Amino acid sequence: MQRLLYPIFMITLRAYNVFWHKPLFGYIASVLLIAAMVLLKYVDIFLAKAPYFAIAPMGLVSTVVALSWGIGPGLFSLALGLLATQYFIVPGIFTPDIGRDTAIGGPFVAVDFIVIVLVARLAVVNQQLIRANQDLGQSANFKDQFIARATHELRTPLTTIRGQAQLALRRLRNFKDEVSQATIQRHFEKMDGRAADMQLLLDDLLDLNSLRAGTLPLHFGTCDMVEIAQDVVAEQREVSNRAITFNETGSRVSLYADKKRLSQVVTNLISNAIKYSTEDTVITVDVDQGPREVVLRVHNEGPQLSATSLSRAFDIFYRAPEAEATQTGWGIGLTISREIVEQHHGRIWAEASPGGGATFFVAIPV
């Protein structure tokens, strides 16, 4: 018996948690509460001695409903309570004399109506305060993540720059050593490379902030998605020395978009595919044009990503747990890509591939 009742109890509890704050539940609760008030008529013999005060319990019910589920269920509860009073609690309390009934019962109804509106508004304000508090919590969490990520990502290049600079200065000051031009050049090349890495990290962060604030203007014009993908693939082949295949379509795929920002999206997706795949695998890129949108696909082989990693791939600062210890960067490239795609009224998402690895999709309206 316990084995049977426990699943029923858990299902009921889960359904309650899901539907409790829904307005539909408020309408159902109104019917149940008014029915309970009707039953009181058979318990409380004093209701008949003061018939218009029989509306008071109904007002209390409507107030509770409005506070819990909003103005709609509250007004529904008030109307239902008046009908229940007329037909069940004090039959005939309302007469054909509309003026008399309005003068006697009108103040009760008016006060109930005002209370319902005020209470419903109070509930809305309370929900807004709850959401604002949640936003503040998210902002605090974002700040903590940013400080941790910035400290980690900026410390490494700064350490290298300072180390190389100190080594070069030490050799220049030591007149006993013969310092060749090639040695000094190597030190400064390392410093320049690390400084460039820091510049890219900061540029990404500024781009994300500007995109979210709407202060980074997009320069729209006619561009070719195939040409954009070809250029980025060629560039990434040269930079990474990886095998990247672009499936040629043989035709132009025209869009009205910001060419520079779409190139940034394709670069981020291919760079991400390079980071999360082994060097002996091939990255595949292709572009398809449908009747309403252009779809770009970037596929990489490797371990299959979990459902959590796929759903959070575009979250700021997020990296898959298995890559957290090995990959560098802010973890905001995909977040920037999502912002750019959404400002083009497009979609971006990721799917696990049956054979392993992941495929990232970008769909831009034609």
C-alpha positions in Angstrom: 0.0 0.0 0.0 2.8 2.4 0.9 4.5 1.7 -2.5 1.3 2.7 -4.2 0.6 5.8 -2.2 4.1 7.3 -2.3 4.3 7.8 -6.1 0.7 9.2 -6.0 1.8 11.6 -3.3 5.0 12.7 -5.1 3.1 13.2 -8.4 0.5 15.3 -6.6 3.1 17.4 -4.8 5.0 18.0 -8.1 1.8 19.0 -9.9 1.0 21.4 -7.0 4.5 23.0 -7.2 4.2 23.4 -11.0 0.6 24.8 -11.1 0.3 26.6 -7.7 1.3 30.1 -9.1 -0.7 29.7 -12.4 -3.9 31.8 -12.8 -5.7 28.6 -13.8 -5.1 27.2 -10.4 -6.6 30.4 -8.9 -9.9 29.8 -10.8 -10.0 26.3 -9.5 -9.2 27.4 -6.0 -12.0 30.0 -6.2 -14.6 27.3 -6.9 -13.3 25.2 -4.0 -13.2 28.1 -1.5 -16.6 29.4 -2.5 -18.0 25.9 -2.1 -16.5 25.8 1.4 -18.2 29.1 2.2 -21.5 27.6 1.0 -21.0 24.7 3.3 -20.6 27.2 6.2 -24.3 28.2 5.7 -25.3 24.8 7.1 -23.0 25.3 10.1 -23.3 29.0 11.0 -27.0 29.7 11.9 -26.3 33.4 12.4 -25.7 34.2 8.7 -29.4 34.4 8.1 -29.8 37.1 10.8 -27.5 39.5 9.0 -27.9 38.6 5.3 -25.7 41.3 3.8 -22.8 40.5 6.1 -22.9 37.0 4.5 -21.0 38.6 1.6 -18.0 39.3 4.0 -16.6 35.8 3.9 -16.8 35.9 0.1 -14.8 39.1 0.2 -12.2 37.5 2.2 -12.0 34.6 -0.2 -11.7 36.9 -3.2 -8.9 38.8 -1.4 -6.9 35.7 -0.7 -7.4 34.5 -4.3 -6.3 37.9 -5.7 -3.2 38.0 -3.5 -2.2 34.5 -4.6 -3.2 34.4 -8.3 -3.9 37.9 -9.5 -6.8 40.2 -10.4 -8.5 37.9 -12.9 -9.1 35.0 -10.5 -9.9 37.5 -7.7 -12.7 39.1 -9.7 -14.0 35.7 -10.8 -14.0 34.6 -7.1 -16.0 37.8 -6.2 -18.6 37.2 -8.9 -18.9 33.5 -8.0 -19.3 34.4 -4.3 -22.2 36.8 -5.1 -23.9 34.0 -7.1 -23.3 31.5 -4.3 -24.8 34.0 -1.7 -27.9 34.6 -3.8 -28.7 31.0 -4.6 -27.2 29.0 -1.6 -26.3 30.9 1.5 -29.1 33.5 1.6 -31.5 32.7 -1.2 -33.3 35.8 -2.5 -30.9 38.3 -0.8 -30.9 40.3 -4.0 -34.4 41.5 -5.0 -35.8 43.1 -8.1 -35.4 46.4 -6.4 -32.0 47.2 -8.0 -31.8 50.6 -6.2 -32.3 49.1 -2.8 -29.8 46.3 -3.4 -27.2 48.7 -4.7 -27.6 51.1 -1.8 -27.2 48.2 0.8 -24.9 45.7 -0.9 -23.1 48.1 -3.3 -20.6 49.4 -0.7 -19.5 45.8 0.2 -19.0 44.9 -3.4 -17.2 48.2 -4.2 -14.8 47.7 -1.2 -14.1 44.1 -2.2 -13.4 45.3 -5.8 -11.0 48.0 -4.6 -9.3 45.5 -2.2 -8.9 42.9 -5.0 -7.3 45.5 -7.3 -4.9 46.8 -4.6 -4.0 43.3 -3.4 -3.4 42.1 -7.0 -1.2 45.1 -7.7 0.7 44.4 -4.5 1.2 40.8 -5.6 2.6 42.1 -9.0 5.0 44.5 -7.2 6.1 41.6 -4.9 6.9 39.5 -7.9 8.8 42.3 -9.5 10.8 42.7 -6.3 11.5 39.0 -6.3 12.8 39.1 -9.9 14.9 42.2 -9.1 16.4 40.4 -6.2 17.2 37.4 -8.4 18.8 39.7 -11.0 20.9 41.2 -8.2 22.0 37.8 -7.2 22.9 36.9 -10.8 24.8 40.2 -11.1 26.8 39.4 -8.0 27.5 35.9 -9.3 28.5 37.4 -12.7 30.9 39.8 -10.9 32.5 36.9 -8.9 32.9 34.9 -12.1 34.4 37.9 -13.9 36.9 38.6 -11.2 37.9 34.9 -11.0 38.2 34.5 -14.8 40.0 37.9 -15.3 42.5 37.1 -12.6 43.2 33.7 -14.1 43.4 34.8 -17.7 45.4 38.0 -17.3 47.9 36.7 -14.7 49.5 34.2 -17.1 50.3 36.6 -20.0 51.4 39.3 -17.5 53.8 36.9 -15.8 55.3 36.0 -19.2 55.7 39.6 -20.2 57.3 40.6 -17.0 59.6 37.5 -17.0 60.8 38.1 -20.6 61.3 41.9 -19.9 63.3 41.2 -16.8 65.4 38.6 -18.6 66.1 40.9 -21.5 67.1 43.8 -19.1 69.3 41.5 -17.1 71.2 40.5 -20.2 71.5 44.0 -21.5 72.9 45.2 -18.1 75.5 42.3 -18.0 78.3 43.6 -20.1 80.2 40.4 -19.8 77.6 38.5 -21.9 77.4 39.0 -25.6 73.7 39.7 -26.3 72.8 39.0 -29.9 70.1 40.8 -31.7 68.2 37.5 -32.3 68.1 36.9 -28.5 66.7 40.3 -27.7 64.2 40.0 -30.6 63.0 36.6 -29.3 62.3 38.1 -25.9 60.3 41.0 -27.3 58.4 38.8 -29.7 57.2 36.7 -26.8 56.2 39.9 -24.9 54.4 41.2 -28.0 52.5 37.9 -28.5 51.3 37.8 -24.9 50.3 41.4 -25.0 48.3 40.6 -28.2 46.5 37.8 -26.3 45.6 40.2 -23.6 44.3 42.7 -26.2 42.1 40.1 -27.8 40.7 39.1 -24.4 39.8 42.7 -23.5 38.4 43.3 -27.0 36.1 40.3 -26.6 34.9 41.6 -23.2 34.3 45.1 -24.6 32.4 43.7 -27.6 30.1 41.6 -25.4 29.4 44.6 -23.1 28.6 46.9 -26.1 26.4 44.3 -27.8 24.4 43.7 -24.7 24.0 47.4 -24.0 23.1 48.0 -27.7 25.9 50.5 -28.1 27.8 48.6 -30.7 26.3 49.5 -34.1 25.9 46.8 -36.8 26.7 47.9 -40.3 24.3 46.1 -42.5 24.9 45.5 -46.2 24.6 42.8 -48.9 27.2 40.0 -48.3 27.8 36.4 -49.3 27.7 33.8 -46.5 29.7 31.3 -48.7 32.4 33.9 -49.2 32.5 34.7 -45.5 32.9 31.0 -44.6 35.6 30.4 -47.3 37.7 33.3 -46.0 37.4 32.3 -42.4 38.2 28.6 -43.2 41.3 29.6 -45.2 42.5 31.9 -42.4 41.9 29.3 -39.7 43.7 26.6 -41.7 46.8 28.8 -41.9 46.7 29.8 -38.2 45.9 26.4 -36.7 47.5 24.0 -39.2 44.4 21.9 -38.9 42.4 20.0 -41.5 39.2 22.1 -42.1 36.9 21.0 -44.9 34.5 23.5 -46.5 31.7 21.8 -48.5 31.4 24.1 -51.5 27.8 24.9 -52.6 28.8 26.3 -56.0 26.5 29.3 -55.7 26.3 32.6 -53.8 24.2 32.8 -50.6 23.3 36.4 -50.2 22.3 38.1 -47.0 21.6 41.6 -45.7 23.8 41.5 -42.7 27.0 42.9 -41.0 29.8 41.0 -42.8 32.4 41.8 -40.2 30.3 40.5 -37.3 29.2 37.4 -39.2 32.9 36.7 -39.9 33.5 37.0 -36.2 30.7 34.4 -35.5 32.2 31.9 -38.0 35.7 32.5 -36.6 34.5 31.9 -33.0 32.7 28.7 -34.0 35.7 27.2 -35.9 38.1 28.3 -33.2 35.9 26.5 -30.7 35.8 23.4 -32.8 39.6 23.5 -33.0 39.9 23.8 -29.2 37.6 20.9 -28.4 38.9 18.3 -31.0 42.1 16.4 -31.4 44.6 17.4 -34.0 44.1 14.2 -36.1 40.4 14.9 -36.7 38.8 17.0 -39.5 36.5 20.0 -38.9 33.7 20.3 -41.4 32.0 23.5 -42.4 29.1 23.9 -44.8 26.4 26.5 -45.8 22.9 25.8 -47.0 20.3 28.2 -48.2 16.7 27.5 -47.4 13.5 29.4 -48.5 13.6 31.6 -45.4 17.0 31.4 -43.8 20.7 30.5 -44.4 22.1 27.8 -42.2 25.8 27.5 -41.3 27.1 24.3 -39.7 30.4 23.7 -38.0 31.1 20.1 -37.0 34.0 18.7 -35.0 34.8 15.2 -33.9 35.7 14.3 -30.3 34.1 13.2 -27.1 30.3 13.6 -27.1 29.2 16.6 -25.1 26.7 16.1 -22.3 23.2 17.6 -22.4 24.3 20.2 -19.8 27.3 21.3 -21.8 25.2 21.7 -24.9 22.5 23.7 -23.2 25.0 26.0 -21.4 27.5 26.3 -24.3 26.5 29.9 -24.9 26.4 31.0 -21.3 29.0 33.6 -20.4 32.2 32.2 -18.9 31.0 28.6 -19.3 33.3 25.9 -20.4 32.7 22.2 -20.4 34.1 20.6 -17.2 36.5 18.3 -19.1 38.0 21.4 -20.8 38.1 23.8 -17.9 41.6 22.8 -16.8 43.1 22.6 -20.3 41.6 25.5 -22.2 42.4 29.2 -21.9 40.3 32.2 -22.7 37.4 34.0 -21.1 34.8 31.5 -22.3 32.7 34.3 -23.9 33.3 33.7 -27.7 30.1 31.7 -28.0 28.2 34.2 -25.9 29.4 37.0 -28.2 28.3 34.9 -31.2 24.8 34.4 -29.8 24.4 38.2 -29.2 25.5 38.9 -32.8 23.2 36.3 -34.3 20.2 37.4 -32.2 20.8 41.0 -33.3 20.4 39.6 -36.9 17.1 38.1 -35.7 18.7 34.7 -36.2 19.2 31.5 -34.1 22.2 29.7 -32.8 22.4 26.3 -31.2 24.4 23.2 -30.7 23.6 19.5 -31.0 25.5 16.3 -30.1 26.5 14.2 -33.1 25.6 10.5 -33.1 29.2 9.5 -33.9 30.7 11.8 -31.3 31.6 15.4 -31.2 29.3 18.3 -31.7 27.7 20.4 -34.4 27.0 24.1 -34.0 24.3 25.8 -36.2 23.7 29.4 -37.1 20.5 30.3 -39.0 20.1 33.8 -40.3 16.9 35.0 -42.1 17.4 35.7 -45.8 
